[in-house]
Amino acid sequence: LSADQAGVVSDKLFAIMRKGGGVDAPALAQALTLAAPAASALGISLDELGAVMATLTGAGFKASLSARALSAIFAQLSNPTSKLSETLRELGINITAATIRHDGLAGTLAKIAPVLQGNFELTSQLGISQRQLGQIMTLTGSQANNLTSNLEALKTSVGLVASEFEQQQQTISEQWSRAMVNVQKLFIGAADKGSLLL
């Protein structure tokens, strides 16, 4: 990665941690390592993957479990068995790498979520557990608005780390200034009382 690209990635990772439910950098790195290769093979951007991870962790799911669920789904969708393809076709769902790129990850999940609920054959063909199914339903149901919001936040996250650093520096500078004023007041007060020799 170039320095500019590394900066953009840092901004996006920071945004994911900020939007997620307290996920820390090591847990996020591990989770993305699990899900990113399969996501990339399907043309799913870091913005989309990050928005999904931020939404799931923000909803209380562990990053590693979410990544495993996504990775399993991505693997099946990128190279579906003939039985899975037939089942999806019978349900009127056409999912290919091209449709995933076109519809985006959220759009693709929204397509399959309604047919997954209660369809144990399809969930087993996708290689997802009922717990993982719950995460998909969360993304397309109660957390759908948060997913959209998180995706927008990631798309506009360029410069976020620098901005946060600048704010932290300003806060530290302000705290230092206040501390120095308080120290000066303390010394002036002590000198006025004669308890400090100057």
C-alpha angles and dihedrals in degrees: 000000000000119000090257092051091047089052091052091049090049090051091051094047090049090050091050091052091046094050095039125084098269095302110168128221098258093049091046093048091051092047094048090048088058098046106028101076094054091041091052091050088058094047093251109156127228087246092059095041091046093049090052092048092047091048095048095045089045088055090054102263119136114252094230094051091047091050092051091051092049093044091053092050093045092050092052094045094047093052108016121188116243088250092054091047090050093048092050091047090051088053091050094249121134112189122172134149087264094053091046090053089047099044097033124225095287092049092049093049089048089055095053101033097080093053095043096062108096093356100116093171092058094043090051091048088053088049095235129136126224089258090054089047087056089058092053091049089050091054094049096037128029095008099040093107091048089050090054091046092048091049091053091048091053093047089056098039098105108127093017097124093049091047093049091047090051091050091049091049090049091048092049090048091050092048090049091050092050091048091051091050090050091048090049091050090049092051093044090049091048091048091049090053091049093241092116125060114212 
